[in-house]
Amino acid sequence: MIQIGIIGSGAMGSGIAQVAAMAGHKVKVYDKNEAVLKKAEANLKATLAKLVEKQKIDEDKANSIIVNTHYTPSLNDFKDCGLVIEAIVEILEVKQKVFAEIETIVNENCILASNTSSLSIASIASACKKQERVIGIHFFNPAPLMPLVEIIPSITTSDEVLNQSKKLIDSWGKTTVITKDTPGFIVNRVARSYYGESIRIYEEGIADFATIDWAMKTFGRFKMGPFELMDFIGNDVNYKVTESVWTQFFYEPRFKPSLTQKRFYEAGWYGRKSGRGYYNYAEGAVMPSPKQDENLGKYIFNRVLCMLINEAVDTMYLNIASREDIETAMTKGVNYPKGLIQWGEEIGWNNVLTTIQNLYVEYQEDRYRPSVMLKRLADKQ
């Protein structure tokens, strides 16, 4: 088995390292901060102890994972790795610097991968002399639990590297989808509407956070409402992804960030991890009750759902990914109750188009521009 290198020992890097080690690989985890490395090592041991206690793995398996996972403050220890996955801060220049350095250490056959959630793989690869071996391998948090992994070849990635990467991640028991190197890939592109349109509804004074969350869970059977989910993910992470997708798409109105989320980000109201987000998580705080108005709830659900469907259809129209991979990505990556294209078929393309067109007529904003493919599908019905 090839040796795996992980750059970054935060939650995502540590999670990917655990997945690789559980699949039987020897794994080296790098971080320049030795205190953070020690914390990551302690967290792994605690996680494995819980898995043993729950009888998910036995003690021999846990011990082998610990033995096979090494923590290092030196990238030079990656010289024998066959795959290196970078999982550090979402700043292009920082990633480029790391890729340029790691390329001088590993052998010429080593695959270099980024776990970026929205940055250009081609831009990251441009820092390397052998751009053909650079690819995106995007896990979802928490990596040991979330089944989906997006595989993102850039225009410079070789077919051999794409095939090897997919085969390897498949062997780890993950569900892989292949997507073009476009901002947000599949999940972080299509899911923007779940957050953005919900915030828009709030900003218009149509409903509060709790009511919008209630509507999406009650009528759409989503496991978490948009504001609950943003608080769970972290408003710092979610806002930065939205901003990144928007700017990389040349300020496409459909992805425009909201001032509401920007202010929450600026205030440090990140959600659960900071104790305050769209909801207050302080001890003793009372969660607000939704206004359980059926007509209002159905309006909110239909508006958000149709925006999601429009984006999923447009992703298919622009050949970002296949229909199957788009559906898989949204059900396995963010736990949507069903594929959005299937959902569009079920409620009727004409109904989706009418909702989007009515919004466009009302607001006169390109945010509500229907996809060309949505119009074509409606014409065929």
C-alpha positions as CSV (number, residue, x, y, z in Angstrom):
1,M,0.0,0.0,0.0
2,I,1.2,3.5,-0.8
3,Q,2.1,5.9,2.0
4,I,-0.2,8.8,2.5
5,G,0.9,12.3,3.5
6,I,-1.6,14.9,5.0
7,I,-0.6,18.5,5.2
8,G,-2.6,20.1,8.0
9,S,-3.6,18.6,11.3
10,G,-6.9,20.5,11.9
11,A,-10.3,18.8,12.0
12,M,-10.3,18.1,8.2
13,G,-6.7,17.0,7.9
14,S,-7.0,14.7,11.0
15,G,-10.2,13.3,9.7
16,I,-8.7,12.4,6.3
17,A,-5.7,10.9,8.0
18,Q,-8.0,8.7,10.1
19,V,-9.8,7.5,7.0
20,A,-6.5,6.6,5.2
21,A,-5.1,4.8,8.3
22,M,-8.3,2.9,8.8
23,A,-8.0,1.7,5.2
24,G,-4.6,0.2,6.1
25,H,-2.2,2.9,4.9
26,K,0.8,4.3,6.7
27,V,0.0,8.0,7.2
28,K,2.2,11.0,8.0
29,V,0.5,14.1,9.2
30,Y,2.3,17.4,8.9
31,D,1.8,20.7,10.8
32,K,4.4,23.3,11.5
33,N,2.7,23.9,14.9
34,E,3.9,21.0,17.2
35,A,1.3,21.8,19.9
36,V,-1.5,21.4,17.3
37,L,0.1,18.1,16.2
38,K,0.1,16.8,19.8
39,K,-3.6,17.8,20.1
40,A,-4.4,16.0,16.8
41,E,-2.6,12.8,18.1
42,A,-4.5,12.9,21.4
43,N,-7.8,13.5,19.6
44,L,-7.2,10.4,17.3
45,K,-6.5,8.2,20.3
46,A,-9.7,9.5,22.0
47,T,-11.7,8.9,18.9
48,L,-10.4,5.4,18.5
49,A,-11.1,4.6,22.2
50,K,-14.7,5.6,21.6
51,L,-15.0,3.4,18.5
52,V,-13.6,0.5,20.5
53,E,-16.1,1.2,23.3
54,K,-19.0,1.2,20.8
55,Q,-17.6,-2.0,19.3
56,K,-17.2,-0.3,15.9
57,I,-13.6,-1.6,15.8
58,D,-11.5,-3.9,18.0
59,E,-8.4,-2.9,20.0
60,D,-6.0,-4.5,17.5
61,K,-7.4,-2.3,14.7
62,A,-7.2,0.8,16.9
63,N,-3.6,0.0,17.8
64,S,-2.7,-0.6,14.2
65,I,-4.1,2.8,13.2
66,I,-2.2,4.5,16.0
67,V,1.0,2.7,15.0
68,N,0.5,3.6,11.3
69,T,-0.2,7.3,11.9
70,H,2.9,9.5,12.4
71,Y,2.9,13.2,13.2
72,T,5.7,15.4,12.0
73,P,6.7,19.1,11.9
74,S,8.9,18.5,8.8
75,L,7.6,18.1,5.2
76,N,10.9,16.3,4.4
77,D,9.3,13.2,6.0
78,F,6.9,13.0,3.0
79,K,9.6,11.9,0.6
80,D,8.3,8.3,0.3
81,C,4.6,9.2,0.0
82,G,2.6,8.1,-3.1
83,L,-0.2,10.6,-2.4
84,V,-0.1,13.9,-0.5
85,I,-3.4,15.6,0.4
86,E,-3.3,19.3,1.5
87,A,-5.9,20.4,4.0
88,I,-4.9,23.9,5.2
89,V,-6.3,27.4,5.1
90,E,-8.4,28.4,2.1
91,I,-6.0,31.0,0.8
92,L,-4.7,30.4,-2.7
93,E,-1.2,31.9,-2.2
94,V,-0.6,29.8,0.9
95,K,-1.6,26.6,-0.9
96,Q,0.6,27.5,-4.0
97,K,3.6,28.0,-1.7
98,V,3.0,24.6,0.0
99,F,2.6,22.8,-3.3
100,A,5.7,24.3,-4.8
101,E,7.7,23.2,-1.7
102,I,6.3,19.7,-1.5
103,E,7.0,19.0,-5.1
104,T,10.7,19.4,-4.4
105,I,10.5,16.7,-1.7
106,V,8.3,13.9,-3.1
107,N,9.2,11.5,-5.9
108,E,8.0,12.2,-9.5
109,N,5.1,9.7,-9.3
110,C,3.6,11.1,-6.2
111,I,0.1,12.5,-6.6
112,L,-0.5,16.0,-5.1
113,A,-4.0,16.7,-4.1
114,S,-5.9,19.6,-2.5
115,N,-8.9,19.3,-0.2
116,T,-10.0,22.8,-1.2
117,S,-13.8,23.3,-1.1
118,S,-13.9,26.1,-3.7
119,L,-10.6,27.2,-5.0
120,S,-9.3,26.6,-8.5
121,I,-7.3,23.4,-8.9
122,A,-5.6,24.8,-12.0
123,S,-4.5,27.8,-10.0
124,I,-3.0,25.6,-7.2
125,A,-1.4,23.4,-9.8
126,S,0.2,26.4,-11.5
127,A,2.8,26.5,-8.7
128,C,4.1,23.1,-9.7
129,K,6.4,22.0,-12.5
130,K,4.4,18.8,-13.1
131,Q,0.9,20.2,-13.1
132,E,-0.4,16.9,-14.5
133,R,-0.1,15.2,-11.2
134,V,-2.2,17.8,-9.2
135,I,-5.8,17.1,-8.5
136,G,-8.6,18.1,-6.2
137,I,-9.8,15.5,-3.6
138,H,-12.5,17.2,-1.6
139,F,-13.7,15.4,1.6
140,F,-16.7,16.6,3.7
141,N,-16.5,17.3,7.4
142,P,-16.4,15.1,9.4
143,A,-14.3,13.0,6.9
144,P,-14.6,9.7,8.7
145,L,-18.4,9.9,8.7
146,M,-19.4,11.7,5.5
147,P,-19.4,9.3,2.6
148,L,-19.0,11.7,-0.3
149,V,-15.7,12.8,-1.9
150,E,-15.5,15.1,-4.9
151,I,-12.7,14.3,-7.3
152,I,-11.7,17.4,-9.3
153,P,-9.3,17.1,-12.2
154,S,-8.1,20.4,-13.6
155,I,-7.5,21.1,-17.3
156,T,-3.9,20.0,-16.6
157,T,-4.5,16.8,-14.7
158,S,-3.6,13.6,-16.5
159,D,-6.2,10.9,-17.0
160,E,-3.9,8.5,-15.2
161,V,-3.8,10.6,-12.1
162,L,-7.6,11.0,-12.2
163,N,-8.2,7.3,-12.5
164,Q,-5.6,6.4,-9.8
165,S,-7.1,8.9,-7.4
166,K,-10.7,7.8,-7.9
167,K,-9.7,4.1,-7.6
168,L,-7.8,4.8,-4.4
169,I,-10.5,6.9,-2.7
170,D,-13.2,4.3,-3.7
171,S,-11.1,1.6,-2.0
172,W,-11.4,3.6,1.2
173,G,-15.1,3.0,1.2
174,K,-16.0,6.5,0.0
175,T,-18.6,7.5,-2.6
176,T,-16.8,9.5,-5.3
177,V,-18.1,11.9,-7.9
178,I,-16.2,13.6,-10.7
179,T,-16.7,17.3,-11.2
180,K,-15.1,19.9,-13.4
181,D,-12.7,22.4,-11.9
182,T,-15.3,25.2,-11.4
183,P,-16.0,27.4,-8.3
184,G,-17.7,25.4,-5.6
185,F,-17.5,22.2,-7.7
186,I,-20.9,20.4,-7.2
187,V,-22.0,20.7,-3.6
188,N,-20.7,24.1,-2.7
189,R,-22.1,25.5,-5.9
190,V,-25.6,24.0,-5.9
191,A,-26.1,24.4,-2.1
192,R,-25.5,28.2,-2.2
193,S,-29.3,28.7,-2.8
194,Y,-30.2,26.7,0.4
195,Y,-28.4,29.4,2.4
196,G,-28.7,32.5,0.2
197,E,-32.4,32.3,-0.6
198,S,-33.2,31.6,3.0
199,I,-31.3,34.6,4.2
200,R,-33.0,36.7,1.5
201,I,-36.4,35.6,2.8
202,Y,-35.3,36.6,6.3
203,E,-34.0,40.0,5.1
204,E,-37.3,40.7,3.4
205,G,-39.1,40.2,6.7
206,I,-41.1,37.3,5.4
207,A,-40.1,34.9,8.2
208,D,-37.5,34.6,11.0
209,F,-34.8,32.0,11.3
210,A,-36.8,29.5,13.3
211,T,-39.7,29.6,10.9
212,I,-37.6,29.2,7.8
213,D,-35.8,26.2,9.4
214,W,-39.2,24.7,10.4
215,A,-40.5,25.1,6.9
216,M,-37.6,23.3,5.2
217,K,-37.7,20.4,7.7
218,T,-41.5,20.1,7.8
219,F,-42.3,20.4,4.1
220,G,-39.0,19.3,2.5
221,R,-37.9,16.7,5.1
222,F,-34.4,18.3,5.2
223,K,-32.5,17.0,8.3
224,M,-31.4,20.5,9.2
225,G,-32.8,23.9,8.3
226,P,-30.5,26.4,6.6
227,F,-29.8,28.5,9.7
228,E,-29.2,25.4,11.9
229,L,-26.9,24.1,9.2
230,M,-24.9,27.3,8.8
231,D,-24.5,27.4,12.6
232,F,-23.3,23.8,12.5
233,I,-20.8,24.4,9.7
234,G,-19.7,27.7,11.0
235,N,-20.6,31.1,9.6
236,D,-17.0,31.9,9.1
237,V,-16.5,28.9,6.8
238,N,-19.9,29.2,5.0
239,Y,-19.5,33.0,4.4
240,K,-16.0,32.6,3.0
241,V,-17.1,29.8,0.6
242,T,-20.0,31.9,-0.6
243,E,-17.7,34.9,-1.1
244,S,-15.1,32.7,-2.9
245,V,-17.7,31.1,-5.3
246,W,-19.2,34.6,-6.0
247,T,-16.0,36.3,-6.9
248,Q,-14.6,33.3,-8.9
249,F,-17.8,33.3,-11.0
250,F,-17.1,37.0,-11.9
251,Y,-19.7,38.2,-9.4
252,E,-22.6,36.1,-10.7
253,P,-25.8,37.4,-9.0
254,R,-27.0,34.0,-8.1
255,F,-24.1,33.5,-5.7
256,K,-24.0,37.0,-4.2
257,P,-23.3,36.9,-0.5
258,S,-25.7,38.6,2.0
259,L,-24.9,41.5,4.3
260,T,-26.6,39.6,7.1
261,Q,-24.1,36.8,7.0
262,K,-21.2,39.2,6.5
263,R,-22.2,41.0,9.7
264,F,-22.5,37.8,11.7
265,Y,-19.1,36.8,10.4
266,E,-17.6,40.2,11.3
267,A,-19.2,40.0,14.8
268,G,-17.6,36.6,15.4
269,W,-21.0,34.9,15.5
270,Y,-19.9,31.7,13.9
271,G,-22.5,29.4,15.3
272,R,-22.2,26.5,17.7
273,K,-18.4,26.7,17.9
274,S,-18.5,30.4,19.1
275,G,-21.7,30.0,21.2
276,R,-23.7,32.4,19.1
277,G,-24.8,32.4,15.5
278,Y,-28.3,32.7,14.0
279,Y,-29.2,31.1,17.4
280,N,-27.9,31.6,20.9
281,Y,-26.2,28.5,22.2
282,A,-25.3,29.9,25.6
283,E,-26.3,27.9,28.6
284,G,-29.8,28.6,29.6
285,A,-30.7,30.4,26.3
286,V,-34.1,29.6,25.0
287,M,-34.4,28.6,21.3
288,P,-37.1,30.7,19.5
289,S,-40.3,29.0,18.4
290,P,-41.3,29.0,14.7
291,K,-44.5,30.5,13.4
292,Q,-46.2,27.3,12.2
293,D,-48.3,28.8,9.4
294,E,-48.8,26.1,6.7
295,N,-49.2,28.5,3.8
296,L,-46.2,30.5,4.8
297,G,-44.2,27.3,5.3
298,K,-45.1,25.9,1.9
299,Y,-44.2,29.3,0.2
300,I,-40.7,29.3,1.9
301,F,-40.1,25.7,1.0
302,N,-41.2,26.0,-2.6
303,R,-39.2,29.1,-3.2
304,V,-35.9,27.7,-1.8
305,L,-36.4,24.3,-3.4
306,C,-37.0,25.8,-6.9
307,M,-33.9,27.9,-6.6
308,L,-31.9,24.7,-5.6
309,I,-33.4,22.8,-8.6
310,N,-32.6,25.6,-11.0
311,E,-28.9,25.5,-9.9
312,A,-28.7,21.7,-10.1
313,V,-30.2,21.8,-13.6
314,D,-27.8,24.6,-14.6
315,T,-24.8,22.5,-13.3
316,M,-25.9,19.6,-15.5
317,Y,-26.5,22.0,-18.5
318,L,-23.0,23.4,-18.2
319,N,-21.5,19.8,-18.0
320,I,-20.0,20.4,-14.6
321,A,-20.9,16.9,-13.7
322,S,-23.2,14.1,-14.8
323,R,-26.8,13.9,-13.6
324,E,-26.0,10.8,-11.6
325,D,-23.0,12.5,-9.9
326,I,-25.0,15.7,-9.2
327,E,-27.7,13.7,-7.5
328,T,-25.2,11.6,-5.6
329,A,-23.3,14.7,-4.4
330,M,-26.3,16.4,-3.0
331,T,-27.7,13.3,-1.2
332,K,-24.4,12.0,0.1
333,G,-22.6,15.3,0.6
334,V,-25.2,17.4,2.4
335,N,-27.8,14.8,3.1
336,Y,-30.6,16.2,1.0
337,P,-33.7,13.9,1.2
338,K,-33.6,13.3,-2.5
339,G,-31.8,14.3,-5.7
340,L,-32.8,17.8,-6.9
341,I,-33.3,16.8,-10.5
342,Q,-35.5,13.9,-9.4
343,W,-37.4,16.4,-7.3
344,G,-37.8,18.7,-10.2
345,E,-39.3,15.8,-12.2
346,E,-41.7,15.0,-9.4
347,I,-43.1,18.5,-8.9
348,G,-43.0,19.2,-12.6
349,W,-40.6,21.3,-14.6
350,N,-43.3,23.8,-15.5
351,N,-44.0,24.4,-11.8
352,V,-40.3,25.0,-11.1
353,L,-40.0,27.4,-14.1
354,T,-43.1,29.3,-13.1
355,T,-41.8,29.9,-9.6
356,I,-38.5,31.1,-10.9
357,Q,-40.0,33.3,-13.6
358,N,-42.5,34.8,-11.1
359,L,-39.6,35.7,-8.8
360,Y,-37.7,37.2,-11.8
361,V,-40.7,39.3,-12.8
362,E,-41.2,40.5,-9.2
363,Y,-37.6,41.4,-8.4
364,Q,-36.1,42.1,-11.9
365,E,-32.8,40.6,-10.7
366,D,-30.6,38.1,-12.6
367,R,-30.4,36.2,-9.3
368,Y,-33.8,34.7,-10.5
369,R,-32.7,33.9,-14.0
370,P,-34.0,30.5,-15.1
371,S,-31.5,28.0,-16.5
372,V,-31.7,27.4,-20.2
373,M,-32.0,23.7,-19.5
374,L,-34.9,24.3,-17.1
375,K,-36.8,26.1,-19.9
376,R,-36.0,23.3,-22.3
377,L,-37.2,20.6,-19.8
378,A,-40.4,22.6,-19.2
379,D,-41.0,22.8,-23.0
380,K,-40.8,19.1,-23.3
381,Q,-43.4,18.4,-20.6
